[in-house]
Amino acid sequence: MQHGRFDSLDAFLSGGVGRLGKGPISLLMLEDEAACDATVAHHLGLGFGDVVVFADEGVEIAPRLAAQVHFVRTSLVAEDAHARIVNALIPRLEGRWLHYGFNAEFLFFPFCESRTIRDMLTFMTDERRDSVLCYVIDLYAADLDAHPDGIDLENAHLDRSGYYAAPRLDDNGHPKERQLDFHGGIRWRHEELIPEEKRRIDRIALFRACKGLELRPDHTFNDEEYNTYSCPWHNNMTAAIASFRAVKALRRNPSTRWAVDNFMWHNSVRFEWSSRQLMDLGLMEPGQWF
């Protein structure tokens, strides 16, 4: 597959999308310089057919990684930049499975150490599912003096408990079928520092593009079936996104930087960077995929 570098989203849409294979395709939004190489390397290792990197001005990745991805320079400053990019690609990639995420985030799925993302999404297609619910699991450094940005890849921690779900209501106040709002982690423990619309930890980060589909800024889709956690007849597989994004935002925002001097608590455990740990903690579900 021929990779390339593009100086704008429009340039990629006109000259780069045609180079993409049948998928699955990972779309990575590099908003700043935090853990960019680690993020790109992790997703390359999952077996995606193509990885497309969208990088804000001044953000670069190592040449050895750049040679393996499609690199697109575009602004990610706007709150809904991720939706703008994904929605520009959906009509051009109908029928293909897409993933989207941000730097300092790492996708995990059941048994990902021995099975590829292609294996997983082939199984989901056989299950007649077009989307995969992912839980964003907050990671954080144990020592903020040594890691003031809250990011420590070598000694990352996560919450082993404190996760819960609440009914997702429609415009008439009735619960939506097979949809829940999930909460937990940093966003729950320090919710007073985080806007209400950013406290949920559920994200449909894996989905199959189809005609008319649109991603909304809140990480849900205009097709309600895409937002469900399982099909009507049995439980489906879910995935997890191990993410430093919340703690990074809290540490970089001047109004919240000094509000928390330690993210550790009695339910903190060291992250083992394994799908088994996430399954054992109940933070993702293999469903029927044994």
Residue pairs with C-beta under 8 A, 6 or more apart in sequence:
1 19
1 20
1 21
1 49
1 50
2 19
3 19
3 67
3 68
3 69
3 70
3 71
4 15
4 16
4 19
4 70
4 71
5 66
5 70
5 71
5 72
5 73
6 12
6 15
6 16
6 70
6 71
6 72
6 73
7 73
8 72
8 73
8 74
9 54
9 72
9 74
9 85
9 88
11 72
12 52
12 70
12 72
13 88
13 89
13 92
16 52
16 70
16 72
17 89
17 92
17 93
19 70
20 49
20 50
20 52
20 70
20 93
20 96
21 49
21 50
22 49
22 96
23 48
23 49
23 50
23 93
23 96
23 97
23 98
23 121
24 48
24 49
24 96
24 97
24 98
24 99
24 117
24 118
24 121
24 206
25 48
25 49
25 50
25 51
25 52
25 93
25 96
25 97
25 98
25 99
26 43
26 46
26 48
26 50
26 51
26 52
26 98
26 99
26 100
26 101
26 107
26 117
27 52
27 54
27 85
27 86
27 89
27 98
27 99
27 100
27 101
28 39
28 40
28 43
28 51
28 52
28 53
28 54
28 100
28 101
28 102
28 103
29 54
29 76
29 81
29 82
29 85
29 100
29 101
29 102
29 103
30 36
30 39
30 53
30 54
30 55
30 56
30 59
30 61
30 76
30 102
30 103
31 56
31 59
31 76
31 102
31 103
32 56
32 59
32 103
32 248
33 58
33 59
34 103
34 104
34 149
34 151
34 244
34 248
35 103
35 104
35 151
35 153
35 244
36 55
36 59
36 60
36 61
36 103
37 61
37 62
37 65
38 104
38 106
38 153
39 101
39 102
39 103
39 104
39 105
39 106
40 51
40 53
40 61
40 65
40 69
41 65
42 106
42 107
43 51
43 99
43 101
43 106
43 107
44 51
44 65
44 68
44 69
46 107
46 112
46 116
46 117
47 116
47 117
47 118
47 119
48 99
48 117
48 118
49 118
50 69
50 70
51 68
51 69
51 70
52 69
52 70
52 72
53 61
53 66
53 69
53 70
53 71
53 72
54 72
54 74
54 76
54 85
55 61
55 71
55 72
55 73
55 74
55 76
56 74
56 75
56 76
56 77
57 73
57 75
59 103
60 66
61 69
61 71
74 81
74 85
75 81
76 82
78 84
79 217
80 217
82 100
82 102
82 215
82 217
83 214
83 215
83 216
83 217
85 100
86 98
86 100
86 215
87 214
87 215
89 98
89 209
90 98
90 209
90 210
90 213
90 214
90 215
91 209
91 211
93 209
94 209
94 210
94 211
95 208
95 209
95 210
96 208
96 209
97 121
97 125
97 206
97 207
97 208
97 209
98 206
98 207
98 208
98 209
99 107
99 117
99 205
99 206
100 205
100 215
101 107
101 205
101 241
102 243
102 245
104 151
104 243
104 244
104 245
104 248
105 136
105 241
105 242
105 243
105 244
105 245
106 241
106 242
106 243
106 273
107 117
107 134
107 205
107 239
107 240
107 241
108 239
108 240
108 241
108 242
108 275
108 278
108 284
109 117
109 120
109 132
109 237
109 239
109 240
109 275
109 284
110 120
110 237
110 239
110 275
110 279
110 284
110 285
110 286
110 289
111 275
111 286
111 289
112 120
112 275
113 274
113 275
120 237
120 239
120 289
121 132
121 206
123 237
123 289
124 132
124 206
124 236
124 237
125 208
127 231
127 236
127 237
127 287
127 288
128 231
129 231
129 236
130 207
130 208
130 210
130 225
130 226
131 204
131 206
131 207
131 208
131 221
131 225
131 226
131 227
131 228
132 204
132 205
132 206
132 207
132 236
132 237
132 238
132 239
133 202
133 203
133 204
133 228
133 229
133 230
133 236
133 238
133 239
134 202
134 203
134 204
134 205
134 206
134 238
134 239
134 240
134 241
134 284
135 163
135 182
135 201
135 202
135 203
135 238
135 239
135 240
135 241
135 283
135 284
136 185
136 201
136 202
136 203
136 240
136 241
136 243
136 245
136 246
137 158
137 159
137 185
137 201
137 240
137 241
137 242
137 243
137 278
137 283
138 158
138 159
138 184
138 185
138 186
138 187
138 201
138 243
138 244
138 246
138 247
139 151
139 156
139 157
139 158
139 242
139 243
139 244
139 247
139 271
140 150
140 152
140 156
140 157
140 158
140 186
140 244
140 247
140 263
140 264
141 147
141 149
141 150
141 151
141 152
141 155
141 156
141 157
141 247
141 263
142 152
142 155
142 157
142 264
142 268
143 152
143 155
144 150
144 251
144 261
144 262
144 263
146 152
148 251
149 248
149 251
149 252
150 244
150 247
150 248
150 250
150 251
150 263
151 244
151 247
151 248
155 270
156 242
156 244
156 270
156 271
156 273
157 263
157 264
157 268
157 269
157 270
157 271
158 185
158 242
158 268
158 269
158 271
159 184
159 185
159 186
159 189
159 265
159 267
159 268
159 269
160 267
160 268
160 269
160 281
161 267
162 184
162 185
162 188
162 189
162 267
163 182
163 183
163 184
163 185
163 188
163 201
163 282
163 283
164 182
164 183
164 184
164 188
165 180
165 181
165 182
165 183
166 180
166 181
166 183
167 175
167 176
167 180
167 181
168 175
168 176
168 179
168 180
168 181
168 227
169 175
169 176
170 176
176 224
176 227
177 228
178 228
178 229
178 230
178 231
178 232
179 224
179 227
179 228
179 229
180 202
180 229
181 200
181 202
182 200
182 201
182 202
183 199
183 200
183 201
184 201
185 201
185 246
186 194
186 246
186 247
186 250
186 263
187 194
187 198
187 199
187 200
187 201
187 246
188 199
189 265
190 250
190 259
190 260
191 199
193 250
193 256
193 259
193 260
194 246
194 250
197 218
200 218
200 219
202 219
203 219
203 241
204 219
204 220
204 221
204 226
204 227
205 219
205 239
205 241
206 239
207 213
207 221
207 226
210 223
212 222
212 223
213 221
213 222
213 223
213 226
214 221
214 222
215 221
216 222
220 226
220 227
221 227
229 236
229 238
230 236
230 287
234 287
234 288
235 285
235 287
235 288
236 285
236 287
236 288
237 284
237 285
237 286
237 287
237 288
237 289
238 284
238 285
238 287
239 284
240 275
240 278
240 283
240 284
242 271
242 273
242 278
247 263
249 256
250 256
250 257
250 259
250 260
251 257
271 277
275 284
278 284
279 285
279 286
